[in-house]
Amino acid sequence: MKIAYSPRAIRDLRSISADLKPRSLQGAKNVRAAILTSLSQLSVFPQAGAPQNIQGVRKIITRKYPYLIYYTIDQGADEILVITIQHAAQQRKFTNQ
């Protein structure tokens, strides 16, 4: 499956990098790589994420770093749409069912 990003997810990814860069450029690169690795694995195993309280929304957690990736699956388009990427400490509107 191919991965598509909502405008919000793109902003989230940019914001994560921008927030981390002043403290550690390498840290920002490592977190971004972990998120992208999780997404590439998701393209192979789209059902891996846990269902959330909003129908069709699923969540995976990146390895090594506490970032949550919320997404939906469009089987007809053979596409995963990343809705948002958030740090686990942020308040979230999606929760497990």
Biopython code that builds the backbone (N, CA, C, O; Angstrom):
import numpy as np
from Bio.PDB.StructureBuilder import StructureBuilder

atoms = [
    (1, "MET", "N", (0.838, -1.186, 0.000)),
    (1, "MET", "CA", (0.000, 0.000, 0.000)),
    (1, "MET", "C", (0.882, 1.248, 0.000)),
    (1, "MET", "O", (1.968, 1.268, 0.579)),
    (2, "LYS", "N", (0.394, 2.260, -0.650)),
    (2, "LYS", "CA", (1.141, 3.518, -0.640)),
    (2, "LYS", "C", (0.706, 4.353, 0.564)),
    (2, "LYS", "O", (-0.393, 4.184, 1.092)),
    (3, "ILE", "N", (1.579, 5.242, 0.979)),
    (3, "ILE", "CA", (1.335, 6.118, 2.120)),
    (3, "ILE", "C", (1.051, 7.523, 1.606)),
    (3, "ILE", "O", (1.798, 8.061, 0.788)),
    (4, "ALA", "N", (-0.039, 8.111, 2.095)),
    (4, "ALA", "CA", (-0.373, 9.505, 1.798)),
    (4, "ALA", "C", (-0.461, 10.256, 3.128)),
    (4, "ALA", "O", (-0.768, 9.671, 4.166)),
    (5, "TYR", "N", (-0.191, 11.534, 3.080)),
    (5, "TYR", "CA", (-0.169, 12.358, 4.294)),
    (5, "TYR", "C", (-1.214, 13.458, 4.208)),
    (5, "TYR", "O", (-1.330, 14.143, 3.192)),
    (6, "SER", "N", (-1.967, 13.617, 5.279)),
    (6, "SER", "CA", (-2.878, 14.764, 5.356)),
    (6, "SER", "C", (-2.022, 16.015, 5.550)),
    (6, "SER", "O", (-0.873, 15.919, 5.980)),
    (7, "PRO", "N", (-2.575, 17.184, 5.236)),
    (7, "PRO", "CA", (-1.821, 18.421, 5.514)),
    (7, "PRO", "C", (-1.395, 18.508, 6.989)),
    (7, "PRO", "O", (-0.302, 18.982, 7.298)),
    (8, "ARG", "N", (-2.257, 18.053, 7.878)),
    (8, "ARG", "CA", (-1.927, 18.084, 9.303)),
    (8, "ARG", "C", (-0.725, 17.189, 9.602)),
    (8, "ARG", "O", (0.159, 17.583, 10.362)),
    (9, "ALA", "N", (-0.681, 16.004, 9.023)),
    (9, "ALA", "CA", (0.435, 15.083, 9.269)),
    (9, "ALA", "C", (1.749, 15.670, 8.758)),
    (9, "ALA", "O", (2.794, 15.503, 9.387)),
    (10, "ILE", "N", (1.693, 16.349, 7.632)),
    (10, "ILE", "CA", (2.894, 17.000, 7.099)),
    (10, "ILE", "C", (3.366, 18.087, 8.061)),
    (10, "ILE", "O", (4.559, 18.198, 8.347)),
    (11, "ARG", "N", (2.420, 18.891, 8.560)),
    (11, "ARG", "CA", (2.775, 19.931, 9.545)),
    (11, "ARG", "C", (3.348, 19.297, 10.801)),
    (11, "ARG", "O", (4.326, 19.792, 11.362)),
    (12, "ASP", "N", (2.735, 18.190, 11.248)),
    (12, "ASP", "CA", (3.213, 17.509, 12.451)),
    (12, "ASP", "C", (4.661, 17.061, 12.286)),
    (12, "ASP", "O", (5.489, 17.290, 13.168)),
    (13, "LEU", "N", (4.961, 16.433, 11.174)),
    (13, "LEU", "CA", (6.311, 15.923, 10.937)),
    (13, "LEU", "C", (7.325, 17.069, 10.890)),
    (13, "LEU", "O", (8.418, 16.965, 11.448)),
    (14, "ARG", "N", (6.959, 18.138, 10.233)),
    (14, "ARG", "CA", (7.848, 19.309, 10.175)),
    (14, "ARG", "C", (8.032, 19.928, 11.558)),
    (14, "ARG", "O", (9.138, 20.321, 11.928)),
    (15, "SER", "N", (6.957, 20.009, 12.306)),
    (15, "SER", "CA", (7.002, 20.601, 13.648)),
    (15, "SER", "C", (7.861, 19.770, 14.600)),
    (15, "SER", "O", (8.618, 20.318, 15.401)),
    (16, "ILE", "N", (7.739, 18.454, 14.508)),
    (16, "ILE", "CA", (8.552, 17.573, 15.352)),
    (16, "ILE", "C", (10.032, 17.828, 15.091)),
    (16, "ILE", "O", (10.818, 17.983, 16.025)),
    (17, "SER", "N", (10.399, 17.870, 13.825)),
    (17, "SER", "CA", (11.800, 18.123, 13.471)),
    (17, "SER", "C", (12.247, 19.506, 13.938)),
    (17, "SER", "O", (13.333, 19.655, 14.498)),
    (18, "ALA", "N", (11.414, 20.509, 13.709)),
    (18, "ALA", "CA", (11.768, 21.877, 14.093)),
    (18, "ALA", "C", (11.938, 22.015, 15.606)),
    (18, "ALA", "O", (12.815, 22.743, 16.072)),
    (19, "ASP", "N", (11.100, 21.316, 16.367)),
    (19, "ASP", "CA", (11.192, 21.376, 17.830)),
    (19, "ASP", "C", (12.465, 20.708, 18.350)),
    (19, "ASP", "O", (13.049, 21.160, 19.335)),
    (20, "LEU", "N", (12.888, 19.642, 17.694)),
    (20, "LEU", "CA", (14.041, 18.875, 18.171)),
    (20, "LEU", "C", (15.388, 19.422, 17.692)),
    (20, "LEU", "O", (16.392, 19.284, 18.391)),
    (21, "LYS", "N", (15.420, 20.029, 16.530)),
    (21, "LYS", "CA", (16.691, 20.486, 15.943)),
    (21, "LYS", "C", (17.508, 21.388, 16.852)),
    (21, "LYS", "O", (18.719, 21.190, 16.947)),
    (22, "PRO", "N", (16.909, 22.383, 17.538)),
    (22, "PRO", "CA", (17.740, 23.247, 18.385)),
    (22, "PRO", "C", (18.464, 22.490, 19.503)),
    (22, "PRO", "O", (19.552, 22.888, 19.920)),
    (23, "ARG", "N", (17.871, 21.419, 19.978)),
    (23, "ARG", "CA", (18.497, 20.633, 21.045)),
    (23, "ARG", "C", (19.493, 19.626, 20.507)),
    (23, "ARG", "O", (20.550, 19.396, 21.095)),
    (24, "SER", "N", (19.129, 19.015, 19.348)),
    (24, "SER", "CA", (20.003, 18.000, 18.781)),
    (24, "SER", "C", (19.622, 17.741, 17.326)),
    (24, "SER", "O", (18.562, 17.183, 17.044)),
    (25, "LEU", "N", (20.479, 18.142, 16.424)),
    (25, "LEU", "CA", (20.228, 17.898, 15.009)),
    (25, "LEU", "C", (20.162, 16.398, 14.739)),
    (25, "LEU", "O", (19.290, 15.924, 14.012)),
    (26, "GLN", "N", (21.095, 15.662, 15.334)),
    (26, "GLN", "CA", (21.096, 14.208, 15.127)),
    (26, "GLN", "C", (19.846, 13.568, 15.744)),
    (26, "GLN", "O", (19.277, 12.634, 15.179)),
    (27, "GLY", "N", (19.429, 14.073, 16.897)),
    (27, "GLY", "CA", (18.211, 13.565, 17.535)),
    (27, "GLY", "C", (16.990, 13.776, 16.655)),
    (27, "GLY", "O", (16.143, 12.892, 16.532)),
    (28, "ALA", "N", (16.904, 14.951, 16.046)),
    (28, "ALA", "CA", (15.794, 15.245, 15.142)),
    (28, "ALA", "C", (15.799, 14.276, 13.955)),
    (28, "ALA", "O", (14.753, 13.775, 13.541)),
    (29, "LYS", "N", (16.988, 14.023, 13.421)),
    (29, "LYS", "CA", (17.102, 13.075, 12.296)),
    (29, "LYS", "C", (16.710, 11.668, 12.723)),
    (29, "LYS", "O", (16.048, 10.954, 11.970)),
    (30, "ASN", "N", (17.114, 11.262, 13.927)),
    (30, "ASN", "CA", (16.802, 9.916, 14.421)),
    (30, "ASN", "C", (15.300, 9.724, 14.618)),
    (30, "ASN", "O", (14.747, 8.684, 14.259)),
    (31, "VAL", "N", (14.648, 10.736, 15.193)),
    (31, "VAL", "CA", (13.202, 10.647, 15.408)),
    (31, "VAL", "C", (12.476, 10.590, 14.073)),
    (31, "VAL", "O", (11.578, 9.768, 13.889)),
    (32, "ARG", "N", (12.858, 11.455, 13.144)),
    (32, "ARG", "CA", (12.227, 11.452, 11.822)),
    (32, "ARG", "C", (12.425, 10.093, 11.131)),
    (32, "ARG", "O", (11.496, 9.562, 10.522)),
    (33, "ALA", "N", (13.615, 9.546, 11.230)),
    (33, "ALA", "CA", (13.887, 8.233, 10.625)),
    (33, "ALA", "C", (13.024, 7.143, 11.273)),
    (33, "ALA", "O", (12.518, 6.258, 10.582)),
    (34, "ALA", "N", (12.861, 7.209, 12.584)),
    (34, "ALA", "CA", (12.027, 6.209, 13.287)),
    (34, "ALA", "C", (10.575, 6.299, 12.829)),
    (34, "ALA", "O", (9.915, 5.280, 12.623)),
    (35, "ILE", "N", (10.086, 7.523, 12.672)),
    (35, "ILE", "CA", (8.708, 7.702, 12.201)),
    (35, "ILE", "C", (8.557, 7.158, 10.781)),
    (35, "ILE", "O", (7.604, 6.435, 10.492)),
    (36, "LEU", "N", (9.483, 7.500, 9.905)),
    (36, "LEU", "CA", (9.408, 7.037, 8.512)),
    (36, "LEU", "C", (9.574, 5.523, 8.407)),
    (36, "LEU", "O", (8.957, 4.894, 7.548)),
    (37, "THR", "N", (10.398, 4.931, 9.267)),
    (37, "THR", "CA", (10.541, 3.473, 9.288)),
    (37, "THR", "C", (9.227, 2.820, 9.705)),
    (37, "THR", "O", (8.807, 1.829, 9.108)),
    (38, "SER", "N", (8.582, 3.373, 10.724)),
    (38, "SER", "CA", (7.290, 2.844, 11.157)),
    (38, "SER", "C", (6.273, 2.921, 10.026)),
    (38, "SER", "O", (5.480, 1.998, 9.837)),
    (39, "LEU", "N", (6.292, 4.010, 9.282)),
    (39, "LEU", "CA", (5.359, 4.168, 8.171)),
    (39, "LEU", "C", (5.656, 3.189, 7.038)),
    (39, "LEU", "O", (4.735, 2.670, 6.408)),
    (40, "SER", "N", (6.918, 2.940, 6.781)),
    (40, "SER", "CA", (7.244, 1.979, 5.717)),
    (40, "SER", "C", (6.804, 0.572, 6.115)),
    (40, "SER", "O", (6.360, -0.198, 5.264)),
    (41, "GLN", "N", (6.921, 0.231, 7.391)),
    (41, "GLN", "CA", (6.438, -1.070, 7.866)),
    (41, "GLN", "C", (4.918, -1.137, 7.791)),
    (41, "GLN", "O", (4.343, -2.184, 7.492)),
    (42, "LEU", "N", (4.284, -0.014, 8.064)),
    (42, "LEU", "CA", (2.834, 0.051, 7.994)),
    (42, "LEU", "C", (2.334, -0.201, 6.574)),
    (42, "LEU", "O", (1.267, -0.784, 6.386)),
    (43, "SER", "N", (3.091, 0.230, 5.587)),
    (43, "SER", "CA", (2.670, 0.006, 4.201)),
    (43, "SER", "C", (2.608, -1.479, 3.859)),
    (43, "SER", "O", (1.870, -1.885, 2.961)),
    (44, "VAL", "N", (3.381, -2.282, 4.575)),
    (44, "VAL", "CA", (3.371, -3.733, 4.364)),
    (44, "VAL", "C", (2.312, -4.405, 5.247)),
    (44, "VAL", "O", (1.684, -5.380, 4.835)),
    (45, "PHE", "N", (2.121, -3.885, 6.453)),
    (45, "PHE", "CA", (1.180, -4.458, 7.423)),
    (45, "PHE", "C", (0.181, -3.390, 7.872)),
    (45, "PHE", "O", (0.248, -2.930, 9.012)),
    (46, "PRO", "N", (-0.737, -2.991, 7.001)),
    (46, "PRO", "CA", (-1.630, -1.869, 7.316)),
    (46, "PRO", "C", (-2.562, -2.102, 8.500)),
    (46, "PRO", "O", (-2.983, -1.142, 9.145)),
    (47, "GLN", "N", (-2.890, -3.342, 8.796)),
    (47, "GLN", "CA", (-3.795, -3.642, 9.911)),
    (47, "GLN", "C", (-3.065, -3.710, 11.249)),
    (47, "GLN", "O", (-3.685, -4.028, 12.264)),
    (48, "ALA", "N", (-1.788, -3.425, 11.279)),
    (48, "ALA", "CA", (-0.988, -3.558, 12.501)),
    (48, "ALA", "C", (-1.423, -2.600, 13.611)),
    (48, "ALA", "O", (-1.250, -2.907, 14.790)),
    (49, "GLY", "N", (-1.974, -1.469, 13.257)),
    (49, "GLY", "CA", (-2.354, -0.476, 14.251)),
    (49, "GLY", "C", (-3.593, -0.856, 15.033)),
    (49, "GLY", "O", (-4.448, -1.598, 14.550)),
    (50, "ALA", "N", (-3.677, -0.337, 16.245)),
    (50, "ALA", "CA", (-4.827, -0.593, 17.112)),
    (50, "ALA", "C", (-6.005, 0.290, 16.701)),
    (50, "ALA", "O", (-5.824, 1.483, 16.453)),
    (51, "PRO", "N", (-7.227, -0.290, 16.624)),
    (51, "PRO", "CA", (-8.413, 0.521, 16.327)),
    (51, "PRO", "C", (-8.634, 1.562, 17.418)),
    (51, "PRO", "O", (-8.367, 1.317, 18.594)),
    (52, "GLN", "N", (-9.131, 2.739, 17.002)),
    (52, "GLN", "CA", (-9.377, 3.841, 17.934)),
    (52, "GLN", "C", (-10.881, 4.091, 18.063)),
    (52, "GLN", "O", (-11.686, 3.390, 17.449)),
    (53, "ASN", "N", (-11.253, 5.085, 18.856)),
    (53, "ASN", "CA", (-12.668, 5.332, 19.128)),
    (53, "ASN", "C", (-13.410, 5.970, 17.958)),
    (53, "ASN", "O", (-14.638, 6.039, 17.992)),
    (54, "ILE", "N", (-12.729, 6.427, 16.955)),
    (54, "ILE", "CA", (-13.371, 6.952, 15.750)),
    (54, "ILE", "C", (-13.253, 5.877, 14.676)),
    (54, "ILE", "O", (-12.158, 5.404, 14.370)),
    (55, "GLN", "N", (-14.390, 5.503, 14.113)),
    (55, "GLN", "CA", (-14.425, 4.392, 13.164)),
    (55, "GLN", "C", (-13.428, 4.587, 12.025)),
    (55, "GLN", "O", (-13.361, 5.648, 11.405)),
    (56, "GLY", "N", (-12.665, 3.544, 11.771)),
    (56, "GLY", "CA", (-11.711, 3.546, 10.675)),
    (56, "GLY", "C", (-10.339, 4.082, 11.025)),
    (56, "GLY", "O", (-9.403, 3.935, 10.238)),
    (57, "VAL", "N", (-10.197, 4.699, 12.186)),
    (57, "VAL", "CA", (-8.899, 5.260, 12.590)),
    (57, "VAL", "C", (-8.124, 4.217, 13.385)),
    (57, "VAL", "O", (-8.663, 3.569, 14.282)),
    (58, "ARG", "N", (-6.858, 4.069, 13.039)),
    (58, "ARG", "CA", (-5.974, 3.124, 13.723)),
    (58, "ARG", "C", (-4.735, 3.885, 14.203)),
    (58, "ARG", "O", (-4.463, 4.996, 13.748)),
    (59, "LYS", "N", (-3.985, 3.268, 15.133)),
    (59, "LYS", "CA", (-2.799, 3.927, 15.697)),
    (59, "LYS", "C", (-1.653, 2.937, 15.815)),
    (59, "LYS", "O", (-1.834, 1.792, 16.228)),
    (60, "ILE", "N", (-0.450, 3.415, 15.437)),
    (60, "ILE", "CA", (0.772, 2.673, 15.732)),
    (60, "ILE", "C", (1.680, 3.588, 16.550)),
    (60, "ILE", "O", (1.549, 4.812, 16.517)),
    (61, "ILE", "N", (2.586, 2.978, 17.271)),
    (61, "ILE", "CA", (3.563, 3.709, 18.071)),
    (61, "ILE", "C", (4.932, 3.449, 17.464)),
    (61, "ILE", "O", (5.283, 2.305, 17.177)),
    (62, "THR", "N", (5.702, 4.510, 17.271)),
    (62, "THR", "CA", (7.033, 4.329, 16.687)),
    (62, "THR", "C", (7.928, 3.570, 17.665)),
    (62, "THR", "O", (7.768, 3.677, 18.880)),
    (63, "ARG", "N", (8.846, 2.823, 17.132)),
    (63, "ARG", "CA", (9.817, 2.125, 17.960)),
    (63, "ARG", "C", (10.828, 3.129, 18.490)),
    (63, "ARG", "O", (11.232, 4.048, 17.778)),
    (64, "LYS", "N", (11.220, 2.957, 19.694)),
    (64, "LYS", "CA", (12.264, 3.731, 20.357)),
    (64, "LYS", "C", (11.828, 5.117, 20.835)),
    (64, "LYS", "O", (12.331, 5.590, 21.853)),
    (65, "TYR", "N", (10.910, 5.778, 20.132)),
    (65, "TYR", "CA", (10.472, 7.117, 20.509)),
    (65, "TYR", "C", (8.955, 7.107, 20.684)),
    (65, "TYR", "O", (8.257, 6.409, 19.948)),
    (66, "PRO", "N", (8.430, 7.874, 21.652)),
    (66, "PRO", "CA", (6.987, 7.810, 21.938)),
    (66, "PRO", "C", (6.136, 8.703, 21.020)),
    (66, "PRO", "O", (5.478, 9.637, 21.479)),
    (67, "TYR", "N", (6.164, 8.399, 19.731)),
    (67, "TYR", "CA", (5.317, 9.124, 18.798)),
    (67, "TYR", "C", (4.218, 8.211, 18.306)),
    (67, "TYR", "O", (4.447, 7.041, 17.999)),
    (68, "LEU", "N", (3.016, 8.765, 18.236)),
    (68, "LEU", "CA", (1.824, 8.022, 17.839)),
    (68, "LEU", "C", (1.428, 8.466, 16.436)),
    (68, "LEU", "O", (1.349, 9.659, 16.145)),
    (69, "ILE", "N", (1.184, 7.494, 15.583)),
    (69, "ILE", "CA", (0.791, 7.778, 14.212)),
    (69, "ILE", "C", (-0.643, 7.282, 14.032)),
    (69, "ILE", "O", (-0.920, 6.089, 14.157)),
    (70, "TYR", "N", (-1.545, 8.211, 13.737)),
    (70, "TYR", "CA", (-2.947, 7.880, 13.507)),
    (70, "TYR", "C", (-3.196, 7.868, 12.008)),
    (70, "TYR", "O", (-2.737, 8.748, 11.279)),
    (71, "TYR", "N", (-3.933, 6.852, 11.559)),
    (71, "TYR", "CA", (-4.128, 6.695, 10.122)),
    (71, "TYR", "C", (-5.429, 5.981, 9.811)),
    (71, "TYR", "O", (-6.052, 5.392, 10.694)),
    (72, "THR", "N", (-5.833, 6.036, 8.554)),
    (72, "THR", "CA", (-6.963, 5.278, 8.043)),
    (72, "THR", "C", (-6.482, 4.484, 6.835)),
    (72, "THR", "O", (-5.460, 4.804, 6.229)),
    (73, "ILE", "N", (-7.227, 3.460, 6.504)),
    (73, "ILE", "CA", (-6.903, 2.611, 5.355)),
    (73, "ILE", "C", (-8.008, 2.757, 4.312)),
    (73, "ILE", "O", (-9.190, 2.608, 4.621)),
    (74, "ASP", "N", (-7.615, 3.047, 3.086)),
    (74, "ASP", "CA", (-8.550, 3.088, 1.964)),
    (74, "ASP", "C", (-8.199, 1.908, 1.064)),
    (74, "ASP", "O", (-7.315, 2.002, 0.213)),
    (75, "GLN", "N", (-8.902, 0.800, 1.263)),
    (75, "GLN", "CA", (-8.617, -0.425, 0.499)),
    (75, "GLN", "C", (-8.811, -0.199, -1.002)),
    (75, "GLN", "O", (-8.026, -0.688, -1.815)),
    (76, "GLY", "N", (-9.853, 0.539, -1.360)),
    (76, "GLY", "CA", (-10.142, 0.776, -2.777)),
    (76, "GLY", "C", (-9.027, 1.504, -3.488)),
    (76, "GLY", "O", (-8.737, 1.221, -4.651)),
    (77, "ALA", "N", (-8.402, 2.437, -2.802)),
    (77, "ALA", "CA", (-7.305, 3.216, -3.392)),
    (77, "ALA", "C", (-5.950, 2.576, -3.098)),
    (77, "ALA", "O", (-4.917, 3.063, -3.556)),
    (78, "ASP", "N", (-5.955, 1.473, -2.326)),
    (78, "ASP", "CA", (-4.716, 0.814, -1.910)),
    (78, "ASP", "C", (-3.782, 1.835, -1.256)),
    (78, "ASP", "O", (-2.605, 1.953, -1.595)),
    (79, "GLU", "N", (-4.373, 2.576, -0.290)),
    (79, "GLU", "CA", (-3.654, 3.703, 0.307)),
    (79, "GLU", "C", (-3.890, 3.793, 1.809)),
    (79, "GLU", "O", (-4.982, 3.512, 2.304)),
    (80, "ILE", "N", (-2.856, 4.186, 2.509)),
    (80, "ILE", "CA", (-2.935, 4.509, 3.930)),
    (80, "ILE", "C", (-2.816, 6.023, 4.027)),
    (80, "ILE", "O", (-1.872, 6.614, 3.502)),
    (81, "LEU", "N", (-3.777, 6.645, 4.700)),
    (81, "LEU", "CA", (-3.725, 8.088, 4.902)),
    (81, "LEU", "C", (-3.313, 8.361, 6.339)),
    (81, "LEU", "O", (-4.024, 8.011, 7.281)),
    (82, "VAL", "N", (-2.159, 8.989, 6.493)),
    (82, "VAL", "CA", (-1.682, 9.389, 7.814)),
    (82, "VAL", "C", (-2.427, 10.668, 8.183)),
    (82, "VAL", "O", (-2.342, 11.677, 7.484)),
    (83, "ILE", "N", (-3.161, 10.606, 9.297)),
    (83, "ILE", "CA", (-3.976, 11.737, 9.735)),
    (83, "ILE", "C", (-3.155, 12.715, 10.562)),
    (83, "ILE", "O", (-3.168, 13.920, 10.311)),
    (84, "THR", "N", (-2.436, 12.182, 11.557)),
    (84, "THR", "CA", (-1.650, 13.022, 12.444)),
    (84, "THR", "C", (-0.542, 12.210, 13.088)),
    (84, "THR", "O", (-0.643, 10.989, 13.207)),
    (85, "ILE", "N", (0.514, 12.890, 13.503)),
    (85, "ILE", "CA", (1.636, 12.278, 14.209)),
    (85, "ILE", "C", (1.832, 13.102, 15.472)),
    (85, "ILE", "O", (2.087, 14.304, 15.399)),
    (86, "GLN", "N", (1.714, 12.460, 16.632)),
    (86, "GLN", "CA", (1.762, 13.196, 17.893)),
    (86, "GLN", "C", (2.691, 12.526, 18.887)),
    (86, "GLN", "O", (2.879, 11.310, 18.866)),
    (87, "HIS", "N", (3.268, 13.338, 19.755)),
    (87, "HIS", "CA", (4.043, 12.798, 20.874)),
    (87, "HIS", "C", (3.055, 12.215, 21.872)),
    (87, "HIS", "O", (1.957, 12.744, 22.043)),
    (88, "ALA", "N", (3.433, 11.142, 22.523)),
    (88, "ALA", "CA", (2.534, 10.461, 23.461)),
    (88, "ALA", "C", (2.096, 11.351, 24.616)),
    (88, "ALA", "O", (1.046, 11.102, 25.210)),
    (89, "ALA", "N", (2.868, 12.381, 24.952)),
    (89, "ALA", "CA", (2.510, 13.271, 26.059)),
    (89, "ALA", "C", (1.456, 14.311, 25.665)),
    (89, "ALA", "O", (0.892, 14.981, 26.531)),
    (90, "GLN", "N", (1.187, 14.448, 24.355)),
    (90, "GLN", "CA", (0.187, 15.413, 23.909)),
    (90, "GLN", "C", (-1.213, 14.898, 24.196)),
    (90, "GLN", "O", (-1.442, 13.689, 24.216)),
    (91, "GLN", "N", (-2.155, 15.817, 24.418)),
    (91, "GLN", "CA", (-3.544, 15.434, 24.574)),
    (91, "GLN", "C", (-4.058, 14.996, 23.201)),
    (91, "GLN", "O", (-3.784, 15.642, 22.190)),
    (92, "ARG", "N", (-4.812, 13.881, 23.181)),
    (92, "ARG", "CA", (-5.264, 13.318, 21.912)),
    (92, "ARG", "C", (-6.772, 13.198, 21.864)),
    (92, "ARG", "O", (-7.430, 13.030, 22.891)),
    (93, "LYS", "N", (-7.322, 13.287, 20.638)),
    (93, "LYS", "CA", (-8.761, 13.113, 20.494)),
    (93, "LYS", "C", (-9.120, 11.668, 20.163)),
    (93, "LYS", "O", (-10.272, 11.267, 20.326)),
    (94, "PHE", "N", (-8.154, 10.889, 19.704)),
    (94, "PHE", "CA", (-8.396, 9.487, 19.406)),
    (94, "PHE", "C", (-7.954, 8.648, 20.603)),
    (94, "PHE", "O", (-6.953, 8.961, 21.249)),
    (95, "THR", "N", (-8.689, 7.599, 20.893)),
    (95, "THR", "CA", (-8.301, 6.674, 21.969)),
    (95, "THR", "C", (-8.642, 5.263, 21.544)),
    (95, "THR", "O", (-9.380, 5.057, 20.580)),
    (96, "ASN", "N", (-8.104, 4.290, 22.265)),
    (96, "ASN", "CA", (-8.436, 2.895, 21.974)),
    (96, "ASN", "C", (-9.904, 2.644, 22.241)),
    (96, "ASN", "O", (-10.508, 3.269, 23.112)),
    (97, "GLN", "N", (-10.471, 1.722, 21.481)),
    (97, "GLN", "CA", (-11.861, 1.333, 21.696)),
    (97, "GLN", "C", (-11.971, 0.435, 22.896)),
    (97, "GLN", "O", (-13.069, -0.001, 23.242)),
]
sb = StructureBuilder()
sb.init_structure("model")
sb.init_model(0)
sb.init_chain("A")
sb.init_seg("    ")
for serial, (resi, resn, name, xyz) in enumerate(atoms, 1):
    if name == "N":
        sb.init_residue(resn, " ", resi, " ")
    sb.init_atom(name, np.array(xyz, "f"), 0.0, 1.0, " ", f" {name:<3s}", serial, name[0])
structure = sb.get_structure()
